[in-house]
Amino acid sequence: MMSDRDYTLIIDKSGSMSTPDQVGGRTRWEIAQESTIALARKCEQFDPDGITVYVFSGKFKRYDDVTTAKVAQIFQENDPAGTTNLAAVLQDALNNYFQRK
């Protein structure tokens, strides 16, 4: 029942993600990276060809067939900056989903 799944993660990389949220100075971006790695690891059990990951701020970028190993690279390639344009990334994710069905 859980097999044959495709998972998509949409991650905010706007400027507010560089804000420290905890005592000790960990940023929202660092916390998101840790959580995304854990979630990707779990998703690999049900979606072995990898997940789709979007990072967005004013613009977005889509990464296909992402494994746990690639998540850290995605976070290194993207620094928190810009505004939050959620509508564009949601539209692309929905379009991508329906194209695959």
C-alpha positions in Angstrom: 0.0 0.0 0.0 2.9 2.4 0.7 4.8 1.4 -2.4 4.6 3.2 -5.7 4.7 6.6 -4.1 6.2 9.9 -5.2 7.0 12.4 -2.5 7.6 16.1 -3.0 9.1 18.5 -0.5 8.8 22.2 -0.8 11.3 24.1 1.3 11.3 27.9 2.1 14.7 29.5 1.5 13.6 33.1 1.9 15.6 35.5 4.1 13.7 34.6 7.2 15.2 31.1 7.2 18.6 32.6 8.2 17.0 33.6 11.5 18.2 31.8 14.6 15.3 30.0 16.3 17.0 28.4 19.2 19.4 29.3 22.0 22.8 28.4 20.6 22.2 30.1 17.3 20.9 27.3 15.0 19.1 28.9 12.1 15.8 27.8 10.6 17.7 26.8 7.5 20.0 24.5 9.5 17.0 23.0 11.3 15.2 22.5 8.0 18.3 20.7 6.6 18.4 18.3 9.5 14.6 17.6 9.3 14.7 17.2 5.5 17.6 14.6 5.7 15.6 12.6 8.2 12.4 12.8 6.1 14.2 11.9 2.9 15.7 8.9 4.6 12.2 7.7 5.5 10.8 8.4 2.1 13.4 6.3 0.4 11.8 3.2 1.9 8.7 3.9 -0.1 10.0 5.9 -3.0 13.3 4.3 -4.0 13.8 6.4 -7.2 14.1 9.5 -5.1 11.9 12.4 -4.1 11.3 15.7 -5.7 12.6 18.7 -3.7 11.7 22.4 -4.4 13.5 25.3 -2.7 11.9 28.6 -3.1 12.0 32.3 -2.2 11.3 34.9 -4.9 12.1 32.2 -7.5 12.2 28.4 -7.1 14.3 25.5 -8.3 13.2 21.9 -8.6 15.4 18.9 -8.0 14.2 15.5 -9.2 15.2 12.0 -8.1 16.8 13.3 -4.9 18.3 10.8 -2.5 19.2 11.4 1.1 22.8 11.9 0.0 21.8 14.8 -2.3 19.9 16.7 0.3 23.0 18.2 2.0 24.2 19.3 -1.5 20.9 21.1 -2.2 21.2 23.0 1.1 24.8 23.9 0.3 23.9 25.2 -3.1 21.1 27.4 -1.7 21.5 30.2 0.8 18.5 31.8 2.5 17.7 35.1 0.8 14.8 37.0 -0.8 11.0 37.1 -0.4 8.5 34.3 -0.1 6.6 33.5 -3.3 4.8 30.4 -2.5 2.2 30.6 -5.3 4.7 29.9 -8.1 6.3 26.9 -6.6 2.9 25.4 -5.6 1.7 25.8 -9.2 4.8 24.1 -10.6 4.5 21.2 -8.2 0.8 20.7 -9.0 1.5 20.9 -12.8 4.4 18.4 -12.4 2.2 16.0 -10.4 -0.6 16.0 -13.0 1.9 15.6 -15.9 3.2 12.4 -14.3 -0.3 10.9 -13.8 
